[in-house]
Amino acid sequence: MRPDIYVLYLLLRLVSLLPLRTVHAIGAWIGRRSLRSNSRSARYTAVNLRLTRPELGEAERADLLRRTMEEAGKSVAEVAAIWGGGAEKSLGLVREVVGGELFADALASGKGVIVAAPHLGCWELLNYWLCSKTPMAILYRPPRIQAIEALLRKVRGKLAPEQVRAEGAGVRTLFKRLGAGGTVGILPDQKPREGEGEFAPFFGVEALTMVLLPRLAARTGAIVLFSFAERLPDGEGFRIHVLPAPEGIDSTDLKVACTALNRGVEQCVERAFPQYQWHYKRYTAHDRPDPYKVTANATGG
């Protein structure tokens, strides 16, 4: 591990010594500051909320924007604490598991399991929880700073998933693992590259959607489940959710399958709406108008 990355690791260890309530309070402050400064994340979030919650009045949407930015700040701060504290300490923050029997039954079936984990809540804690139940591989894109990979291996320890790169050889690895009855994790709302996705409604707005997960499900017969770690109020900990996939997610008709995929993400998000990472430019495509090219400030003024 590079010296500068090791210093970062020590800083994470220090953050992990703070109570979770304090970590979340710091994160909420970061989120409010980002909103006040009209940051790019705040502007993109405001656009997404206007698109997905058109029925809200300005005051209601402004309140939702504030809460969403606070949760975004909490997600940043808590990752530092989760990484710094290590897997075993972090798993002690899980207060409840809803739908855990679905995951246990899927593992016992021997058919292979695809866990669709949206950008919602505390994804790193969810990784620990899943890996504490079974070995698994996750599809990922390498970090821009290669040295960060060494940090991730250090903090995840024995509960680190197998990291499979989002490229041809990596996809073949996923097929092979599922064919052997194994478990893989995929971010179902990861925006695909142009030409590699299918448009399907996401909260009523057409969005370019990945086709890899439906194809994996259709070709392997694996069971698809959705899961996320909900952040509880007042630093109380986290609640793990496991939900069944909507019907049609394994359809060979990609429009049907991607619509089901997005519906599964929506069902998760509706359980903890402000905790979704709404700062992504989810609704862009090279051949469509860019809704994020706006001049208004984050609060819509």
C-alpha positions in Angstrom: 0.0 0.0 0.0 1.4 3.4 -1.0 2.3 5.7 1.9 -0.4 8.3 1.1 -3.0 5.5 0.8 -1.9 4.2 4.2 -2.3 7.6 5.7 -5.9 7.6 4.3 -6.4 4.3 5.9 -5.4 5.6 9.3 -7.8 8.6 8.9 -10.6 6.1 8.1 -9.7 4.3 11.3 -10.0 7.5 13.3 -13.4 8.3 11.8 -14.6 4.8 12.7 -14.0 5.6 16.4 -16.8 8.2 16.3 -20.4 7.2 17.2 -22.5 6.6 14.2 -24.8 9.4 15.2 -21.9 11.8 15.1 -20.7 10.5 11.7 -24.2 11.0 10.3 -24.5 14.5 11.8 -21.2 15.4 10.1 -22.5 13.9 6.9 -25.8 15.8 7.0 -23.8 19.0 7.5 -21.8 18.2 4.4 -25.0 17.6 2.5 -26.5 20.9 3.6 -23.3 22.8 2.7 -23.4 21.2 -0.7 -26.9 22.4 -1.2 -26.2 25.9 0.0 -23.2 26.2 -2.4 -25.5 25.1 -5.3 -23.0 22.3 -6.1 -23.3 20.2 -9.3 -24.6 17.3 -7.2 -27.3 19.5 -5.7 -28.3 20.7 -9.2 -28.5 17.2 -10.7 -30.5 16.0 -7.7 -32.9 18.9 -8.1 -33.5 18.0 -11.7 -34.0 14.3 -10.9 -36.5 15.2 -8.2 -38.5 17.4 -10.5 -38.6 14.5 -13.1 -39.5 11.8 -10.6 -41.8 13.7 -8.2 -43.7 16.1 -10.5 -46.7 16.0 -8.3 -44.9 17.8 -5.4 -45.3 21.5 -4.9 -42.2 23.7 -4.7 -42.1 23.8 -0.9 -42.5 20.0 -0.7 -39.8 19.4 -3.3 -37.4 21.8 -1.6 -37.8 19.9 1.7 -37.2 16.6 -0.1 -34.2 18.1 -1.8 -32.7 19.1 1.6 -33.4 15.7 3.1 -31.9 14.0 0.0 -28.7 16.0 0.2 -28.4 15.3 3.9 -28.6 11.6 3.2 -26.1 11.9 0.4 -23.7 13.5 2.9 -24.3 10.8 5.4 -23.5 8.1 2.8 -20.1 9.7 2.2 -19.3 10.0 5.9 -20.5 6.6 6.9 -18.4 4.8 4.2 -15.4 6.2 5.9 -16.6 4.8 9.2 -17.5 1.4 7.7 -14.2 1.0 5.9 -12.3 2.2 8.9 -14.1 0.0 11.4 -13.8 -3.2 9.4 -16.4 -5.8 8.5 -17.0 -7.4 11.9 -17.6 -4.1 13.7 -19.7 -2.8 10.9 -22.0 -5.9 10.8 -22.8 -5.1 14.5 -24.7 -2.1 13.2 -27.3 -4.3 11.4 -30.4 -4.1 13.6 -32.9 -5.9 11.4 -33.1 -8.0 8.3 -36.3 -7.9 6.3 -36.7 -10.7 3.8 -33.6 -12.6 4.8 -35.4 -15.9 4.3 -35.7 -15.1 0.5 -31.9 -15.0 0.3 -31.5 -18.2 2.4 -34.0 -20.0 0.2 -32.3 -18.8 -3.0 -28.9 -20.0 -1.8 -30.4 -23.4 -0.9 -32.0 -23.8 -4.3 -28.6 -24.3 -6.0 -29.8 -22.3 -9.0 -27.4 -19.4 -8.6 -28.4 -16.0 -7.2 -28.1 -12.6 -8.7 -28.3 -9.8 -6.1 -29.4 -6.5 -7.6 -28.2 -3.8 -5.3 -29.2 -0.2 -6.3 -27.3 2.9 -5.3 -29.4 3.1 -2.2 -28.5 3.4 1.5 -25.2 1.9 2.7 -24.0 -0.3 -0.1 -20.6 -1.2 1.6 -22.4 -2.6 4.6 -24.7 -4.6 2.3 -21.5 -6.1 0.7 -20.3 -7.2 4.1 -23.6 -8.7 5.0 -23.9 -10.7 1.8 -20.4 -11.9 1.9 -20.9 -13.1 5.5 -23.6 -15.4 4.1 -21.9 -16.7 1.0 -18.9 -16.2 -1.2 -19.8 -13.8 -4.1 -18.5 -11.9 -7.0 -19.4 -8.3 -7.8 -19.2 -6.6 -11.2 -17.3 -3.3 -10.9 -15.4 -0.7 -12.8 -11.9 -0.1 -11.5 -11.3 3.1 -9.5 -9.6 5.9 -11.4 -6.8 5.8 -8.8 -5.4 2.3 -9.1 -3.9 2.4 -5.6 -7.4 2.6 -4.1 -7.8 -1.1 -4.9 -5.2 -1.9 -2.3 -7.1 0.1 0.3 -10.3 -1.7 -0.5 -8.7 -5.1 -0.1 -7.3 -3.9 3.2 -10.5 -2.6 4.7 -12.8 -5.5 3.4 -10.5 -8.2 4.7 -11.8 -11.7 4.6 -15.3 -10.6 3.7 -14.1 -9.0 0.4 -16.1 -10.1 -2.6 -14.4 -11.3 -5.8 -14.2 -8.2 -7.9 -14.9 -8.9 -11.6 -14.2 -6.2 -14.1 -17.0 -5.0 -16.3 -15.5 -6.4 -19.5 -15.8 -9.5 -21.7 -13.7 -11.8 -19.5 -15.4 -10.6 -16.4 -18.9 -11.2 -17.8 -17.9 -14.8 -18.7 -16.8 -15.2 -15.1 -20.2 -14.2 -13.9 -21.9 -16.7 -16.3 -19.6 -19.5 -15.1 -20.2 -18.7 -11.4 -24.0 -18.6 -11.8 -23.9 -21.8 -13.8 -22.2 -23.5 -10.8 -24.9 -22.2 -8.5 -22.9 -19.3 -7.1 -23.8 -15.7 -6.2 -23.1 -12.5 -8.0 -23.9 -8.9 -7.2 -24.7 -6.2 -9.8 -25.6 -2.5 -9.6 -28.9 -2.7 -11.6 -29.0 1.1 -12.0 -25.5 1.5 -13.4 -25.9 3.5 -16.5 -24.6 1.4 -19.5 -22.4 2.7 -22.3 -24.2 4.0 -25.4 -25.3 1.1 -27.5 -25.2 -1.4 -24.6 -28.5 -0.7 -23.0 -32.3 -0.5 -23.6 -34.6 2.4 -22.8 -37.2 1.6 -20.2 -39.3 3.8 -17.8 -37.7 4.6 -14.4 -40.1 6.6 -12.2 -42.1 7.4 -15.3 -39.2 8.7 -17.4 -37.4 6.8 -20.1 -33.9 5.9 -19.0 -31.1 3.9 -20.6 -31.0 0.7 -18.7 -28.5 -2.2 -18.5 -29.3 -5.4 -20.3 -26.6 -7.5 -18.7 -28.6 -8.5 -15.6 -31.7 -9.7 -17.6 -29.5 -11.6 -20.0 -27.7 -13.3 -17.1 -31.0 -14.3 -15.5 -32.5 -15.5 -18.8 -29.5 -17.6 -19.8 -28.6 -19.2 -16.4 -32.0 -19.5 -14.7 -30.6 -17.8 -11.6 -32.9 -16.4 -9.0 -32.8 -12.5 -9.0 -33.3 -10.7 -5.7 -33.0 -7.0 -4.9 -31.3 -5.8 -1.7 -30.1 -2.7 0.1 -29.1 -1.5 3.6 -31.4 1.2 4.9 -30.0 3.9 7.1 -32.0 4.2 10.3 -32.6 7.6 12.0 -30.6 9.1 14.8 -27.6 6.8 14.1 -29.4 3.8 15.3 -27.8 1.5 12.7 -29.1 -0.2 9.5 -31.9 -2.4 8.3 -31.1 -4.9 5.5 -33.9 -5.4 2.9 -34.2 -8.3 0.5 -37.0 -8.2 -2.1 -38.1 -10.6 -4.8 -37.6 -9.4 -8.4 -40.6 -8.3 -10.4 -42.0 -10.8 -12.9 -40.5 -10.5 -16.4 -36.9 -9.6 -15.3 -35.7 -12.8 -17.1 -37.7 -12.2 -20.3 -35.8 -12.5 -23.6 -37.8 -9.4 -24.6 -35.3 -6.8 -23.4 -37.9 -4.0 -23.2 -40.0 -6.2 -20.9 -37.0 -7.3 -18.9 -35.5 -3.8 -18.4 -38.9 -2.4 -17.4 -39.1 -5.1 -14.7 -35.5 -4.3 -13.7 -36.3 -0.6 -13.2 -39.5 -1.5 -11.4 -37.4 -3.6 -8.9 -35.2 -0.6 -8.3 -38.2 1.6 -7.8 -39.7 -0.8 -5.2 -36.4 -0.5 -3.2 -36.2 3.3 -3.6 -39.7 3.8 -2.4 -38.8 2.3 1.0 -36.1 4.9 1.6 -36.5 7.6 -1.2 -34.1 10.3 0.1 -31.4 7.7 0.5 -31.1 7.0 -3.2 -28.1 8.6 -4.9 -30.2 11.1 -7.0 -27.1 13.1 -8.0 -26.4 10.8 -10.9 -27.2 12.0 -14.4 -29.6 9.1 -14.9 -31.6 10.5 -17.7 -29.0 11.3 -20.4 -28.4 9.8 -23.8 -26.4 11.0 -26.8 -29.4 11.2 -29.0 -31.8 12.9 -26.5 -32.1 16.3 -24.9 -30.0 16.7 -21.7 -32.4 17.7 -18.8 -29.4 18.6 -16.7 -28.5 21.6 -18.8 -30.4 24.1 -16.7 -29.6 27.6 -15.5 -31.8 27.6 -12.4 -30.3 27.0 -9.0 -30.7 23.8 -7.0 -33.8 24.9 -5.2 -35.5 25.7 -8.5 -35.4 29.5 -8.2 
